[in-house]
Amino acid sequence: MNILGIETSCDETAAAVVKATNNVIQVLSNVVSSQIKLHARWGGVVPNLAAREHLKNIFPVLHETLKKSEMKPENINLISITNGPGLIPALLIGTEAAKTLSLFWNKPLLGIHHIEGHIYANFIRDEISANPKSRIPNSERISKSKSQTPKIKFPVLCLVVSGGHTQLVLMKNHLQYRIIGQTLDDAAGEAFDKVARILGLEYPGGPAISVIAETFEIRDSRFEINLPRPMLNRNNFDFSFSGLKTAVLYEVKKNEKMLQDKNFIIAMSQEFQQAVIDVLISKTLKAAREYKPRTILLAGGVSANKELRRQLTEKIEKNLPHIRFQAPEIGYSLDNAAMIAAAGYFRWKKMDSSEKDKAFSNWKHLQADAELRLK
């Protein structure tokens, strides 16, 4: 089936068309219009500005998406839209656009939880293997197709790390979620942004810190920084990053002139990133030992962090070699609509005929919900 996905929960106006067959998700088109430059001057996303940009971009993005996929409305079988959580002004633009298309095209409509989308980004096959007109030789395309078809076995433990969420989610099967741990304050991605602001780095903070931490070596032995690892030894799977952010602030306030020293910025970026990674990995391995999943997934915008991926891969291979680990393609780690379409496919598969019939009238009932819970 062909699914149109739409995502406008924050500052990305995104649409995608995927072809889903036998649990294999092939991306036919994936268009994202970013607002990073608009919000950079404010150091974060301004909800009403984001909504205004979504309103301006949503239909051009949809038009480009359909054009790239070579799909017409009559070829679309399902519309899948992020209806929460997120910024309510931004969510409203996407949901109203999706409801309008559902009505005029007479297509079923499903609302998808944003985090559910991030989790199901792990089920997406690489875009190249899905394009029959790709210039890659057939033999190579077939090889990539087979190797990149996800082999995810349940039960699954998913580490979700994003700007608004840090959670450990246990899944006994598709769409069955049990949150066994979550942040008590700042999410990891939020902490990255706040620390970047303290250090005078550009927005968004996560990529800015990771680039500095991974690119440069400390060249000055004066800067030996030791930040705390919050809740590392607590007997639970919850997280807390607000105190870590405060620890960075205290270090800077000791001598604000250090912000003029590039080596201090490098050292602090490396230590902060490693502190976050240590906590994330420790809690994930601890949860895996208790719940014994067959697969560990990484999901969310911070899953694009290369050092987190590398270290988590090494720790799982060394300590839990019997558990498969998987992270989404980098291009599908950040907010996109292909992941929303993928989640929509698995929701559609689970529905009975009566529920599917009702989905044709969801344009009347579906509502955006900034506090939507994963269930």
Secondary structure, DSSP 8 states (H G I E B T S, - for coil): -EEEEEE-SSSEEEEEEEEEETTEEEEEEEEEEE-HHHHHTTTS--HHHHHHHHHHHHHHHHHHHHHHHT--GGG--EEEEEEESS-HHHHHHHHHHHHHHHHHHT--EEEEEHHHHHHHGGGEE-HHHH-TT-SS-HHHHHHHHHHTS----SSEEEEEE-SS-EEEEEESSTT--EEEEEBSSS-HHHHHHHHHHHTT--SSHHHHHHHHHHH-----TT-------TTTTSSSS-B--HHHHHHHHHHHHH-GGGGG-HHHHHHHHHHHHHHHHHHHHHHHHHHHHHH--SEEEEESGGGG-HHHHHHHHHHHHHH-TTSEEE---GGGTSS-SHHHHHHHHHHHHH--HHHHHHHTTHHHH----TT----
